[in-house]
Structure formats: C-alpha cells, structure tokens
Amino acid sequence: MNPRASTAAPATVAPTEKHPRAFEPITLVITVAMSVLGALIGIVLITSLGISPNTAVIGALIAMMIGRIPLGALIRMRSQHRQNLVQSAISGATFAAANSLLTPIAVPFALGRTDLVWPMLGGAAIGLAVDSWVLYRVFDSKLLPATNSWPAGIAAAETIKAGDSGGRKATVLGVSAVVGLVGALFKLPTSAAGVGFLGNIWALLMFGLGLTVAQYAPGILHVDLTADRVPHGLMIGAGLVALVQALLLMRGGKGRSRTDSSKRETRQAPGGGAAADSDADAAAVAEHGPTVGTARLRRGLLEGMVLFLCGAVVVAITGGIVAGMSLPALIGWVALAGAAALVHQLIVGLAAMHSGWFPAFAVTLIVLIVGLVLHIPTVPLALLVGYTASTGPAFADLGYDFKAGWLLRKDAAPWLPFEMDGRRQQYLAQLVGFGVALVVVAVAWKSFFADGRIPPVSEVYVTTIKTGLDADTVRTMLLWAIPGALIQFIGGSSRQMGVLLATGLLVATPNAGWMVLGALVVRRGYTLWRRRGLTDRAARKESDEQAENDLSLVGAGLVAGSSLNDVGQLTKVM
C-alpha cells in the first residue's frame, strides 16, 4: 500500500454524522461562483498560453478564507469536506471548459467549418459526461486504486489539512509553496519536482528519463524526436499493452469489493443492525482491498464503451457525416470513435494517476494519426479528433479530487459509508462545475474565436489533418511501438513505465526532467538518512513511511506554488 494512504488527519467525524451535501445552499452558491471563475481561467489560459492550470488548490484556499468570515452560514465552510467539494467543482470547471469543451469545438472552427461547432459542442458535452461517469464508477478499483499516487490530489488534501490544523504542517507546506511559486516565476517547472515527491518512483523515473531525453536529443543526437513521431510510436505500443493489462484486471468477477462485503456482513450481523459491525468496518475495511470490485470495474468500463458509442452516433448524425459515408464506413467510424474515447481516457488517467501529468494532446494526436492511416475523410476525421479530445482530462481531474477526498475522509468512523457518500457528493459537485463550464463555453466561444484566440493544440490537430502523413513516418511509429510495448510489459500495470516514458518524451518541458530526477534522488536520500542506525524491519518500515509523509507535504507545497503561478498568468493575459 502507498504510504501516503496514512497521511490523513485524525478523524473528527462522529459515527452518526453525514457527509456535507453538494447542494446545500451555501455550498452550492460558492461552488457555482468558483466554477465560473475556474471556467474563465481555463478558457483564457488555454487560448493564450496553451495551458490549463489545476485550480483545485485555489478553490480550497478561497473556501478556507470564506470559512474564516464570522458570518452565519459562512462559518460552515470551515469544514474540510465542504472545502473539498468547492475544490472539486472549480478544478472540474477549469479542465472541462479548457480541455474537454473549448479545445474540441476549436477543431472544426479552425478547419473553416463553423457550422459544425455546435454539433461538436454537443458531442464534447456527451464525452465529458461519460468521462466523469466512468471514473466515478471505477475509482478505487484494481485498475485505478485510491492508494496510488494521484499527486495533485495529495497536494489538494495536504493544503486543506494544513490550513485546518496549522502548526508544523502548515509551515512546511507554506515554505514549499513559496519555493514552488518563486521557482515558477523564474520559469522553472517546480510542479515537476513536486510530483517527484508524490508519485510512483518507477513510473516517475521513466517519466524523468523521457523528459531529459526529449530536452537533449536535438542538441546532442541532432534528432527531433517529436517531428519523427518517435514518442508517438512508443505511446502506441505502450498504450496497446496498457489496454491489454487493463482488460486482464477485469477478469475474475468472483472478487468482492469492500462495499459488497460490507453489505453482506451487515445482513448477516448478529442482532440484524449495521451498528453491530460499524466498529469492525471502520477498523478493517481499509486493509482489505478496493471499494470497487472486479465485477463493478468490468461493468463500469462496458457501460462507458456503450455510452461512448451512443455519443459517437449523436456526433455522426448532428455533424452531417451520415449522409456522406456508406453504412460500413459509418459503422467503422462509430466503432473507432467509441473505442478511441475509452482508450484515450484510460491512458490519460493511468498517466495522471502515477505522474500527475496527463498526455491528452499526445494521445489525441495518435488517434488522429490512426485516422490518417485509415484514410478517413477530412470532416469525419476532425469530428473524431474533437470527440476523442473531450475525454481524458476530466477523468484524470476527478481522480485527483477523489484522491483528495479519500485522504480527508480516511479516518472517519464508520469509514465505508462516509467514504462512499462523500465520493458521491464530490461527483455531484463536479457535475455543477461541468454544467457551469458548458454554459461559459457556449456563451464565450464566438468572441474568443473571432479574436483569433484558438487553443494552440487545436491548430496543431488541424494542420496535421491538412498535411497528412507519409509512409516513412508510419514505418517509424510502428518500429518504435515495439520497444514501447516491451517496456510497458516489463513494468507491468502497477508502474506504467512504457506509458510514462512516452509521456515524458511527448511533454518535453525544458528542465522538467532534471526536476523530477532530482526530486527522486532527494526522496531516496532522505529515506536512507532517516533509516540510519535502524536494524529492526518494522522500525525501518515505519521510518520509510514517515519519510514519505514528510516529503508529501513538500511536494504538495511545490505543486500548490506552481499552480498559483499558473493562475497568476491570467493577469498578464488580461
């Protein structure tokens, strides 16, 4: 189990207390207001700088400040769980507006087909809705366990806890946030260093290597890896193996989740009441596997596939491509669109879970390349790319938020019902954020696009559609798919080494590789330093866990400071 699973603050939840509601008047008003802010931040920065910052920490800080206002219902915002609902909504609105809605509709617009913007917006909204639904269904399964890293989620949770408890934790977090902010002001990717303290070590090692190779290959090897589509080939091979690994995790429906086991034990408990085993539930369920069993994981992914196919049909009809394609070609397009949407969200989600970075642009570009290889006509291909681009970011962001909530709720008693109810309320809060984002994008897209403010990634998609591919590029990608598949296979589903190596090569942020690798060296050195003189195995394990917990605060602060800098870019743009 990830040692960060034990970083939650002491429980403050009474046995009969229910999780705060997402639709409580004061919470709803604040989440709507924060969602409008998050959506505006998202669309301004994605169209001007090409980035979409994680605004979860901003939402948590604002909710904390509101809770300190001594006025009636505002005091209720001192609750960590209400702050968690607010940060879930604002971050969901940011990524939904920027990545899942505005970027897809910019593709047909940049292609000169303004008549397809509204159909594409409808398809993107469907993709966004299904994206979040699937994550809600399968979070904390063997495929996407809550005990894994989800670095941005740890950052949000540690920020909320430090703001509530103060003391040493708040000091460490605050100092780290200042360092992260100052570093970011000097154009250093301090969020990468923060992720290095939070994520899976093997996955981050491959991620850091990919970032470093991408930075120095042009100067040392005189090779432009991105132009030659080498990272894309690696991602194709690694992604295919990752998909097979995900399918293998869906086998064996006999395993029960903690939710199923809890229900069965409640029915069989002596005395016939849930209270009889609530203490045992609180003490034991956290040690007996995920809350989502294999059967629900399989059902959730199958539901997602069916819903994505239905969304593809809607896009095909409203986009007018039904009339221009034969029935076999139309069936193939719908099947490809549905499968691409599901695979896209899984690869993006797995990368985000381990590294805190998600390669949504890169994986969408791979789908585009596959479409070019299959000689899909221009308009159907543009709609395919837009529909695929609508999935993934919200999937990853909701995973971050669920991780934050999981850490904040971890010591509640009884834990299981409180956790499941809290997760549901977070999902509802994010739906509020998604709804606000949809309204903001629907109102604002014309003025942004009319001013020439189009997301850069959308322009890359359109340029690639117009220029096409040559045979040499296809051969290169197929060749590099082989090592990508081998690395992913060797690392296994728990490390995602192939996917993260390809992600690092595709992201290619200057100096980020050194930040990640440096953080890993510090992380290992600090762990060994704390261990010095200890010979007892149990004591060494406890020391290692404490080292990880200490560094998680540092990592959370660095990520928070970098996020503050990203949001601060809004003032420059405006």
C-alpha positions in Angstrom: 0.0 0.0 0.0 1.2 3.5 -0.8 2.5 5.0 2.5 0.7 8.3 1.6 -2.5 6.5 2.4 -1.8 7.1 6.0 -1.3 10.9 5.8 -4.8 11.9 6.7 -5.5 13.9 9.8 -7.1 12.4 12.9 -10.8 11.7 12.5 -13.3 14.3 13.5 -16.4 12.6 12.2 -19.0 11.4 14.7 -20.5 7.9 14.0 -23.9 9.4 13.1 -22.6 12.4 11.1 -23.4 12.5 7.3 -21.1 13.9 4.7 -22.0 17.6 3.8 -24.3 17.8 0.8 -23.1 19.3 -2.5 -26.5 21.0 -3.0 -26.6 22.7 0.4 -27.5 26.4 -0.3 -24.2 28.0 0.9 -22.1 25.2 -0.6 -23.9 25.4 -3.9 -23.7 29.2 -4.2 -19.9 29.1 -3.6 -19.3 26.1 -5.9 -21.2 27.9 -8.7 -19.2 31.1 -8.2 -15.9 29.3 -8.1 -16.9 27.2 -11.1 -17.5 30.4 -13.1 -14.0 31.6 -12.1 -12.4 28.3 -12.9 -14.1 28.1 -16.3 -12.9 31.6 -17.2 -9.4 30.9 -16.0 -9.4 27.7 -18.1 -10.5 29.2 -21.4 -8.4 32.3 -21.1 -5.2 30.4 -20.4 -5.8 27.6 -22.9 -6.3 30.1 -25.7 -3.5 32.4 -24.8 -0.7 30.2 -23.3 -1.9 26.8 -24.2 -2.1 25.6 -20.6 -4.9 24.6 -18.3 -3.8 25.0 -14.6 -5.0 22.9 -11.8 -7.2 25.3 -9.8 -8.1 22.9 -7.0 -5.7 24.5 -4.5 -7.1 27.9 -5.4 -10.6 26.8 -4.7 -9.5 25.2 -1.4 -7.8 28.4 -0.3 -10.7 30.6 -1.2 -13.1 28.2 0.7 -10.8 28.4 3.7 -10.9 32.2 3.7 -14.7 32.2 3.3 -14.9 29.9 6.3 -12.9 32.3 8.4 -15.6 35.0 7.9 -17.6 35.1 11.1 -21.0 35.4 9.4 -23.8 32.9 9.9 -23.7 30.1 7.3 -20.3 31.1 6.0 -18.7 29.5 9.1 -19.8 26.1 7.8 -17.2 26.4 5.1 -14.6 25.7 7.8 -15.4 22.0 7.2 -12.6 20.2 5.3 -15.3 18.3 3.4 -17.1 21.4 2.2 -13.7 22.8 1.1 -13.1 19.5 -0.7 -16.5 20.0 -2.6 -15.5 23.5 -3.6 -12.1 22.5 -4.9 -13.6 19.6 -6.8 -16.1 21.9 -8.6 -13.6 24.6 -9.5 -10.9 22.2 -10.8 -13.6 20.3 -12.7 -14.9 23.5 -14.3 -11.4 24.6 -15.4 -10.4 21.4 -17.1 -13.9 20.9 -18.6 -14.0 24.3 -20.1 -10.5 24.4 -21.4 -9.7 20.8 -22.4 -13.0 19.0 -22.8 -15.2 21.6 -24.4 -13.3 24.6 -26.0 -10.4 22.6 -27.5 -12.7 20.1 -29.3 -15.0 22.8 -30.8 -12.0 24.8 -32.0 -11.0 21.9 -34.3 -14.0 22.3 -36.8 -13.7 26.1 -36.4 -10.1 26.2 -37.3 -10.9 23.9 -40.3 -13.3 26.5 -41.5 -16.5 24.6 -40.7 -18.2 26.9 -38.2 -21.4 25.1 -38.9 -20.0 22.1 -37.0 -19.1 24.0 -33.8 -22.5 23.4 -32.1 -22.8 19.7 -33.0 -19.2 19.3 -31.8 -20.0 21.1 -28.6 -22.9 18.7 -28.0 -20.7 15.7 -28.7 -18.0 17.1 -26.4 -20.5 17.5 -23.6 -21.5 13.9 -24.0 -17.9 12.8 -24.0 -17.3 14.9 -20.8 -20.4 13.4 -19.1 -19.4 9.8 -19.9 -15.8 10.5 -19.0 -16.7 11.6 -15.4 -19.3 8.9 -15.0 -16.8 6.1 -15.8 -14.3 7.4 -13.4 -17.0 7.7 -10.7 -17.8 4.0 -11.3 -14.3 2.6 -11.4 -12.3 4.8 -9.0 -10.6 2.7 -6.2 -10.6 -0.4 -8.3 -7.6 -2.6 -9.1 -7.2 -0.6 -12.2 -7.4 2.9 -10.6 -6.8 2.4 -6.8 -7.2 5.2 -4.3 -3.9 4.1 -2.7 -2.0 5.0 -5.8 -0.3 8.4 -6.1 -2.7 10.8 -7.8 -0.2 13.6 -7.0 -2.5 16.7 -7.5 -5.0 15.1 -5.2 -2.4 14.7 -2.4 -1.5 18.4 -2.9 -5.1 19.5 -2.5 -5.7 17.3 0.5 -2.5 18.4 2.3 -3.3 22.1 1.6 -6.8 21.7 3.2 -5.4 19.8 6.2 -2.6 22.2 6.8 -4.9 25.2 6.6 -7.2 23.5 9.1 -4.6 22.3 11.6 -1.8 24.9 11.2 1.4 24.2 13.1 4.4 22.4 11.6 2.5 21.0 8.6 1.2 24.5 7.6 4.7 25.9 7.9 6.3 23.2 5.7 3.5 23.5 3.2 3.7 27.3 3.1 7.5 27.4 2.7 7.4 24.8 0.0 4.6 26.7 -1.8 6.7 29.9 -1.7 9.7 27.9 -3.2 7.4 26.5 -5.9 6.0 29.9 -6.7 9.4 31.6 -6.8 10.8 28.8 -9.0 7.9 29.0 -11.3 8.4 32.8 -11.6 11.9 32.1 -12.9 10.5 29.7 -15.5 11.5 26.5 -13.6 8.9 23.7 -13.7 8.7 23.3 -9.9 5.5 21.3 -10.2 7.6 18.6 -11.8 9.8 18.5 -8.7 6.7 18.4 -6.5 5.3 15.4 -8.5 8.7 13.7 -8.0 8.0 13.7 -4.2 4.5 12.3 -4.6 4.2 9.8 -7.5 5.2 6.2 -8.1 9.0 6.0 -8.1 9.4 3.7 -11.1 6.8 5.5 -13.2 8.4 8.8 -12.4 11.9 7.5 -13.2 10.7 6.7 -16.7 8.9 10.0 -16.9 12.0 11.9 -15.9 14.2 10.0 -18.4 11.7 10.8 -21.1 11.7 14.4 -20.3 15.5 14.6 -20.2 16.0 12.7 -23.5 13.4 14.9 -25.2 15.3 18.0 -24.0 18.8 17.0 -25.1 18.2 14.7 -28.1 18.0 17.6 -30.6 21.3 19.2 -29.5 23.3 16.0 -28.8 21.9 13.5 -31.2 20.7 16.1 -33.8 17.3 14.3 -33.9 13.9 15.9 -33.5 12.1 13.0 -31.8 8.7 14.7 -32.0 8.9 15.6 -35.7 10.0 12.0 -36.4 7.0 10.7 -34.4 9.2 8.5 -32.1 7.3 9.3 -28.9 4.0 8.6 -30.7 5.2 5.2 -31.8 6.3 4.4 -28.2 2.9 5.5 -26.9 1.1 3.4 -29.4 3.0 0.3 -28.4 2.8 1.1 -24.6 -0.8 2.1 -24.9 -1.9 -1.2 -26.6 -0.1 -3.2 -23.9 -1.7 -1.0 -21.2 -5.1 -1.7 -22.7 -4.5 -5.4 -22.5 -3.3 -5.1 -18.9 -6.4 -3.2 -18.1 -8.5 -5.9 -19.7 -6.7 -8.6 -17.7 -7.5 -6.7 -14.5 -11.2 -7.1 -15.4 -11.0 -10.9 -15.3 -12.3 -13.0 -12.4 -15.7 -11.5 -11.4 -15.7 -13.6 -8.2 -13.8 -11.0 -6.2 -16.0 -8.7 -4.0 -15.4 -5.1 -3.3 -15.4 -3.7 0.2 -18.8 -2.2 -0.5 -20.2 -5.6 -1.4 -18.6 -7.3 1.6 -19.9 -4.7 3.9 -23.4 -5.1 2.7 -23.2 -8.9 3.1 -21.7 -8.6 6.6 -24.4 -6.2 7.6 -27.2 -8.6 6.5 -25.5 -11.4 8.5 -24.5 -9.5 11.6 -25.9 -10.7 14.9 -28.7 -8.5 16.0 -29.5 -7.6 12.5 -28.2 -4.0 12.5 -25.4 -2.2 10.8 -24.3 -0.6 14.1 -23.2 -4.1 15.3 -20.3 -4.2 12.8 -19.6 -0.5 12.2 -16.6 -0.6 14.5 -15.2 -3.6 12.7 -15.9 -1.9 9.4 -14.0 1.2 10.4 -11.0 -0.8 11.7 -10.7 -3.3 9.0 -12.2 -2.4 5.6 -9.3 -0.1 4.7 -7.0 -3.1 4.8 -9.0 -5.4 2.6 -8.8 -4.3 -1.0 -10.5 -1.6 -3.1 -14.1 -0.3 -2.7 -14.8 -1.2 -6.3 -14.6 -5.0 -7.1 -13.8 -6.6 -10.4 -17.4 -7.0 -11.4 -18.2 -3.3 -11.0 -14.9 -2.4 -12.7 -15.9 -4.5 -15.7 -19.5 -3.2 -15.7 -18.3 0.4 -15.4 -15.9 0.1 -18.4 -18.5 -1.7 -20.5 -21.1 1.0 -19.7 -18.6 3.6 -20.7 -18.0 1.9 -24.0 -21.7 1.7 -24.8 -22.2 5.3 -23.8 -19.3 6.5 -25.9 -20.7 4.6 -28.9 -24.0 6.3 -28.4 -22.3 9.7 -28.2 -20.4 8.9 -31.4 -23.8 8.2 -33.1 -25.1 11.6 -32.0 -22.0 13.3 -33.3 -22.3 11.5 -36.7 -25.9 12.5 -37.1 -25.7 16.1 -35.9 -22.4 16.6 -37.7 -24.0 15.5 -41.0 -21.4 12.8 -41.9 -24.1 10.1 -42.0 -25.2 11.3 -45.5 -21.6 11.3 -46.8 -20.5 7.8 -45.7 -21.5 4.3 -46.7 -23.1 2.2 -44.0 -20.0 0.0 -43.4 -17.8 3.2 -43.2 -20.2 4.8 -40.8 -20.3 1.7 -38.6 -16.5 1.7 -38.6 -16.3 5.4 -37.7 -18.7 5.0 -34.8 -16.8 1.9 -33.5 -13.4 3.7 -33.8 -14.7 6.8 -32.1 -16.2 4.9 -29.2 -13.1 2.8 -28.7 -10.7 5.7 -29.1 -12.7 7.7 -26.5 -12.4 4.8 -24.0 -8.7 4.1 -24.7 -7.9 7.8 -24.5 -9.4 8.3 -21.1 -7.7 5.1 -19.7 -4.2 6.1 -20.9 -4.6 9.7 -19.8 -6.0 8.5 -16.4 -3.2 6.0 -15.8 -0.5 8.5 -16.6 -2.2 11.1 -14.4 -2.5 8.6 -11.5 1.2 7.8 -11.5 2.8 11.1 -12.5 0.4 14.0 -12.1 0.8 14.8 -15.8 -1.6 13.6 -18.5 -0.7 13.4 -22.2 -4.1 14.3 -23.5 -2.8 16.2 -26.5 -0.3 13.4 -27.4 -2.8 10.6 -27.2 -5.4 12.5 -29.2 -2.7 13.2 -31.8 -2.1 9.4 -32.0 -5.8 8.9 -32.7 -5.5 11.5 -35.4 -2.6 9.7 -36.9 -4.5 6.4 -36.9 -7.3 8.2 -38.7 -4.9 9.4 -41.3 -3.5 5.9 -41.8 -7.1 4.6 -42.3 -7.7 7.5 -44.9 -10.7 8.8 -43.0 -12.1 11.9 -44.9 -11.3 15.4 -43.5 -14.6 16.3 -41.8 -15.3 12.9 -40.2 -11.6 12.9 -39.0 -12.0 16.4 -37.5 -15.1 15.2 -35.6 -13.3 12.1 -34.5 -10.4 14.1 -33.1 -12.7 16.6 -31.3 -14.8 13.8 -29.8 -11.7 12.0 -28.5 -10.2 15.2 -27.2 -13.3 15.7 -25.0 -12.3 12.7 -22.9 -9.4 12.2 -20.5 -8.7 15.5 -18.7 -12.0 15.4 -16.7 -11.3 11.7 -16.0 -7.9 12.5 -14.6 -9.1 15.6 -12.7 -11.9 13.7 -11.0 -9.4 11.1 -9.9 -7.3 13.8 -8.3 -10.3 15.2 -6.5 -11.5 11.7 -5.3 -7.9 11.1 -4.0 -8.1 14.3 -2.0 -11.4 13.4 -0.6 -10.3 9.9 0.2 -7.4 11.2 2.2 -9.6 13.7 4.1 -12.2 11.1 4.9 -9.8 8.3 5.6 -10.2 8.2 9.4 -14.0 8.7 9.6 -16.0 6.2 11.6 -17.7 4.3 10.2 -15.4 4.8 7.3 -17.0 3.0 4.4 -20.5 4.6 4.3 -18.9 8.1 4.9 -16.4 7.5 2.1 -18.9 6.3 -0.5 -21.3 9.2 0.4 -18.5 11.7 0.2 -17.4 10.4 -3.1 -20.9 10.8 -4.5 -21.2 14.3 -3.2 -17.9 15.2 -4.9 -19.2 13.8 -8.1 -22.3 15.9 -7.8 -20.1 19.0 -7.1 -18.1 18.3 -10.2 -21.3 18.0 -12.2 -22.1 21.5 -11.1 -18.7 22.6 -12.3 -19.2 20.9 -15.6 -22.6 22.5 -16.1 -21.2 25.9 -15.4 -18.3 25.3 -17.8 -20.7 24.3 -20.6 -22.6 27.5 -20.2 -19.5 29.6 -20.1 -18.0 28.0 -23.2 -21.4 28.2 -25.1 -21.6 31.9 -24.3 -17.9 32.8 -24.8 -16.6 30.8 -27.7 -17.7 33.2 -30.5 -15.9 36.2 -29.1 -12.7 34.2 -28.3 -12.5 32.6 -31.7 -13.5 35.9 -33.5 -10.4 37.5 -31.9 -8.2 34.6 -33.2 -7.8 33.1 -29.7 -7.9 29.4 -30.6 -6.2 26.8 -28.4 -2.8 26.0 -30.0 -3.3 22.3 -29.7 -6.4 22.6 -31.9 -4.4 24.3 -34.6 -1.9 21.5 -34.5 -4.7 19.0 -35.0 -6.0 20.9 -38.0 -2.5 21.4 -39.5 -1.9 17.7 -39.2 -5.2 16.8 -40.8 -4.4 19.1 -43.8 -0.8 17.9 -44.3 -1.4 14.2 -43.8 1.3 11.5 -43.3 4.0 9.9 -45.4 4.9 6.2 -45.4 8.3 6.8 -43.7 6.5 8.3 -40.6 4.1 5.4 -40.4 7.0 2.9 -40.5 8.9 4.8 -37.8 6.0 4.7 -35.5 5.4 1.0 -36.0 9.1 0.4 -35.3 9.2 2.4 -32.1 5.9 0.8 -31.0 7.9 -2.4 -30.3 10.2 -1.1 -27.5 7.3 0.9 -26.1 5.3 -2.3 -25.8 8.2 -4.2 -24.3 8.9 -1.6 -21.6 5.2 -1.4 -20.7 5.0 -5.2 -20.5 8.2 -5.5 -18.3 7.0 -2.7 -15.9 3.5 -4.2 -15.5 0.2 -2.4 -14.9 1.2 -1.1 -11.5 4.1 1.0 -12.8 3.0 2.1 -16.3 6.7 2.5 -17.3 6.1 2.5 -21.1 3.2 5.0 -20.9 5.2 7.3 -18.7 8.4 7.1 -20.8 6.3 8.1 -23.9 4.6 10.8 -21.8 7.9 12.4 -20.9 9.1 12.4 -24.5 5.8 13.9 -25.6 5.5 16.6 -22.9 9.2 17.6 -23.4 9.1 20.6 -20.9 12.6 22.1 -20.6 14.3 21.3 -17.3 11.4 19.3 -16.0 13.4 16.0 -16.4 16.1 17.4 -14.0 13.4 18.5 -11.6 11.8 15.0 -11.5 15.0 13.1 -11.3 16.5 15.5 -8.7 13.4 15.0 -6.5 13.7 11.3 -6.8 17.3 11.5 -5.6 16.4 13.7 -2.7 13.5 11.4 -1.9 15.7 8.3 -1.8 18.5 10.1 0.1 16.1 11.4 2.8 14.6 8.0 3.2 18.0 6.4 3.8 19.1 9.2 6.1 16.0 8.7 8.3 16.7 5.0 8.3 20.3 5.3 9.7 21.0 3.2 12.7 17.8 1.2 12.5 18.1 -2.5 12.2 14.6 -3.7 13.1 12.5 -4.3 10.0 9.3 -2.9 11.5 11.1 0.3 12.6 12.7 0.7 9.2 9.3 0.4 7.6 7.8 3.0 10.0 10.7 5.3 9.2 10.2 5.0 5.5 6.5 5.8 5.8 7.3 8.9 7.9 9.8 10.0 5.3 7.3 9.6 2.5 4.7 11.6 4.6 7.2 14.4 5.2 8.1 14.7 1.6 4.5 14.6 0.5 4.0 17.9 2.3 7.0 19.4 0.4 5.7 18.0 -2.9 2.2 19.3 -2.2 3.6 22.8 -1.5 5.7 22.9 -4.7 2.6 21.9 -6.8 0.5 24.4 -5.0 3.0 27.2 -5.6 3.3 26.3 -9.3 -0.4 26.3 -9.6 -0.6 29.8 -8.0 1.8 31.0 -10.6 -0.2 29.4 -13.5 -3.4 31.2 -12.3 -1.4 34.4 -11.9 -0.7 34.3 -15.6 -4.3 35.4 -16.0 -3.4 38.9 -15.0 -0.8 39.1 -17.8 -3.2 37.8 -20.4 -6.0 40.2 -19.3 
